[in-house]
């Protein structure tokens, strides 16, 4: 038998995890039910997600009801009102279980959901991550950050950055305007509400120049926040901007 002291570090970690699993069996991060792995979703929670799969709009990431064939497919919305960002991708539609997961992370301080959502986002946004130089979370105004205690977009950005081996730089974009809540506002009102909300700090402009940025957020609804953030980043010197979220409000974006 190999003495414990001689076991490699990886072996010790496996032993420790196994011991913890006997005492504290892994549970689903979504509902608390039994699951095979920690920081994972059970089959019931997975079935409650409306995952976004191809075919979808290559600009907005919104799914099509029917397969229109191969090629760079664009939705009517993307053609009539092109977004400021280049491409957007999301894991699931913002309904059912996806909405529950976002609300628990955002409003119930369920930070343990961060690794779960981040892994799914990294999978859904693999093509964007492969071409990105840096991740930038959508920032909160300091007053809202003080009330909420953490920025869920920054949490997800850090986790995704670790998975993809990319830096997450929240200092590239700051929120300088305490905007009212976007909930319940029309598309036009959302855009107006966000005018002048973001800024690239002077100290960060050199780091931004020529970089391909991937903006991270939890949900995209009308795309107003993503457009406002992307516009400021591009004006500040970014080469391109893509957007990755966990959930997408399909009816409003696409």
Secondary structure as GFF3:
##gff-version 3
##sequence-region A 1 254
A	DSSP	three_ten_helix	4	6	.	.	.	ID=ss1
A	DSSP	alpha_helix	9	23	.	.	.	ID=ss2
A	DSSP	alpha_helix	43	47	.	.	.	ID=ss3
A	DSSP	alpha_helix	76	80	.	.	.	ID=ss4
A	DSSP	beta_strand	88	93	.	.	.	ID=ss5
A	DSSP	alpha_helix	96	107	.	.	.	ID=ss6
A	DSSP	alpha_helix	113	124	.	.	.	ID=ss7
A	DSSP	alpha_helix	126	131	.	.	.	ID=ss8
A	DSSP	beta_strand	134	137	.	.	.	ID=ss9
A	DSSP	alpha_helix	142	148	.	.	.	ID=ss10
A	DSSP	alpha_helix	152	164	.	.	.	ID=ss11
A	DSSP	beta_strand	167	168	.	.	.	ID=ss12
A	DSSP	three_ten_helix	170	172	.	.	.	ID=ss13
A	DSSP	beta_strand	174	175	.	.	.	ID=ss14
A	DSSP	alpha_helix	187	193	.	.	.	ID=ss15
A	DSSP	beta_strand	198	199	.	.	.	ID=ss16
A	DSSP	three_ten_helix	202	204	.	.	.	ID=ss17
A	DSSP	alpha_helix	205	208	.	.	.	ID=ss18
A	DSSP	beta_strand	212	220	.	.	.	ID=ss19
A	DSSP	alpha_helix	224	235	.	.	.	ID=ss20
A	DSSP	beta_strand	240	248	.	.	.	ID=ss21
A	DSSP	alpha_helix	250	253	.	.	.	ID=ss22
###
